[in-house]
């Protein structure tokens, strides 16, 4: 291009404006990102050869964390996915996950779905910030809801405490049950 907007700008109608082709026995084909006197990260194609996986690799080196961001800038609010180098914690919607998996945001619900898109389980947060565990049957109908504030319920089957084979709607084994009338 006659007026590049960066030190390297490629203007083409090709589907592949830049092709990296590496010969030799190394199964890597990467672009390295240099900062502060060292390679800090890479992106590239890995594939084949003695125990190496095949795919695309995003790598954070030299003790750095890996962040995938969206949006126009590099603002931390644009971070959508983070892996911390120090402990391997994964964050979705947070740059500082405090657990093995932390999901943060105004809609931080987690759904487990089958191949047809039917939910089988969900961890959800209601509009007041209260947590719920929901379990659905094969048809996707809600059958169990454990709510941190409000009503919880089980629909269908028996419930056992201290037994894996309850024979009654509620069976308590190995201890005592206390029922209080109000």
C-alpha positions in Angstrom: 0.0 0.0 0.0 1.2 3.5 -0.7 0.3 4.9 2.8 0.8 2.2 5.4 -0.8 2.7 8.8 1.7 0.5 10.5 5.4 -0.6 10.0 4.0 -3.6 8.1 0.7 -3.4 6.3 -0.3 -5.9 3.6 -3.1 -5.0 1.2 -4.2 -7.8 -1.1 -7.2 -9.5 -2.5 -5.7 -12.9 -1.6 -7.3 -15.2 0.9 -3.9 -15.6 2.5 -2.2 -12.3 2.7 0.7 -13.7 4.7 2.0 -17.3 4.6 4.7 -18.7 6.9 6.3 -21.8 5.6 8.9 -23.5 7.7 11.0 -26.4 6.5 12.8 -28.8 8.8 11.8 -31.2 11.5 10.3 -28.7 14.0 6.5 -29.0 14.0 6.0 -25.3 14.8 5.3 -22.4 12.6 4.9 -19.3 14.9 5.1 -15.6 15.1 6.9 -14.3 18.2 6.1 -11.1 20.1 9.1 -9.4 21.5 8.9 -6.9 24.4 11.2 -5.9 27.2 14.1 -7.7 25.7 12.6 -11.1 25.3 9.9 -13.1 23.4 6.8 -12.7 25.6 4.3 -14.7 23.5 3.7 -16.5 20.3 0.8 -17.4 18.0 1.1 -20.1 15.4 0.4 -23.5 14.0 1.6 -26.5 15.7 1.2 -29.9 14.3 2.3 -33.4 14.0 5.5 -35.1 15.0 6.5 -37.0 18.1 3.8 -36.4 20.6 2.9 -32.9 19.5 -0.8 -31.9 19.2 -2.1 -30.5 16.0 -3.8 -27.1 16.0 -3.4 -23.4 16.7 -1.3 -22.4 19.7 -1.5 -19.1 21.6 1.4 -19.0 24.1 2.3 -16.6 26.9 5.9 -16.9 27.8 8.2 -15.6 30.5 5.7 -15.9 33.3 3.0 -13.9 31.6 -0.7 -14.7 31.7 -2.7 -15.5 28.6 -5.7 -13.2 27.9 -8.1 -13.4 25.0 -9.8 -10.0 24.5 -12.5 -8.5 22.3 -13.3 -4.9 21.6 -11.5 -2.1 20.0 -8.7 -1.7 22.6 -6.5 -3.3 25.1 -8.7 -2.3 28.1 -8.9 -4.9 30.8 -12.7 -4.6 30.5 -12.3 -6.2 27.0 -10.9 -9.4 28.5 -13.2 -12.4 27.9 -10.9 -15.3 28.8 -7.8 -15.6 31.0 -5.4 -18.3 32.0 -3.1 -17.4 34.9 0.5 -18.6 34.5 1.0 -18.7 38.3 -1.6 -21.3 39.1 -3.4 -22.4 35.9 -6.8 -20.8 37.0 -9.1 -20.0 34.2 -11.3 -16.9 34.1 -14.2 -16.1 31.8 -15.1 -12.4 32.2 -12.3 -11.8 34.7 -8.6 -11.1 34.5 -8.0 -12.4 38.1 -9.7 -15.8 38.5 -9.6 -16.8 42.2 -10.6 -20.5 41.6 -9.8 -23.3 39.1 -12.7 -21.8 37.0 -14.3 -18.5 37.7 -17.1 -17.0 35.5 -17.9 -13.3 36.1 -20.3 -10.9 34.6 -23.9 -9.7 34.6 -24.9 -12.9 32.9 -22.5 -15.5 34.3 -24.8 -18.5 34.1 -23.3 -21.9 33.2 -25.3 -24.4 31.3 -24.5 -28.1 30.5 -26.2 -29.0 27.2 -26.4 -32.1 25.1 -25.6 -32.3 21.4 -29.2 -31.2 20.5 -28.9 -28.1 22.7 -31.1 -29.4 25.6 -30.0 -28.3 29.0 -29.3 -31.0 31.6 -27.9 -28.8 34.4 -27.4 -25.1 35.1 -25.8 -22.9 37.7 -27.6 -19.6 37.4 -27.9 -16.3 39.1 -31.3 -14.6 39.4 -31.9 -10.9 39.0 -31.2 -10.3 42.8 -27.8 -12.1 42.6 -29.0 -15.3 44.3 -27.6 -18.6 43.1 -29.5 -21.6 41.9 -28.6 -25.1 40.9 -31.1 -26.5 38.3 -31.3 -30.1 37.0 -33.4 -31.0 34.0 -34.6 -34.4 32.7 -33.9 -35.7 29.2 -36.7 -33.6 27.7 -35.3 -30.4 29.3 -38.0 -30.1 31.9 -36.8 -28.6 35.3 -37.0 -31.4 37.9 -34.8 -30.1 40.7 -34.0 -26.5 41.9 -31.9 -25.7 44.8 -32.1 -22.0 45.4 -30.0 -20.0 47.9 -32.9 -17.7 48.7 -36.5 -18.8 48.2 -38.1 -22.1 47.4 -36.2 -25.3 46.4 -37.8 -28.4 45.1 -37.5 -31.9 43.7 -40.1 -33.2 41.2 -40.4 -36.9 40.8 -38.6 -39.8 42.4 -37.6 -40.4 46.0 -35.0 -38.5 48.1 -32.5 -40.3 50.3 -30.3 -39.0 53.0 -27.7 -41.5 54.0 -28.9 -44.0 51.4 -28.5 -44.3 47.6 -31.6 -46.4 47.2 -34.5 -44.5 48.9 -37.7 -46.5 49.0 -39.9 -43.6 50.2 -40.5 -40.0 49.1 -38.0 -39.0 51.9 -35.9 -41.7 53.5 -33.3 -40.9 56.2 -30.9 -43.7 57.1 -28.0 -43.9 59.6 -29.3 -41.2 61.8 -32.4 -39.4 63.0 -34.8 -37.1 61.4 -36.5 -34.2 63.1 -39.8 -32.8 61.8 -41.2 -29.7 63.4 -44.8 -28.6 63.0 -45.3 -24.9 62.8 
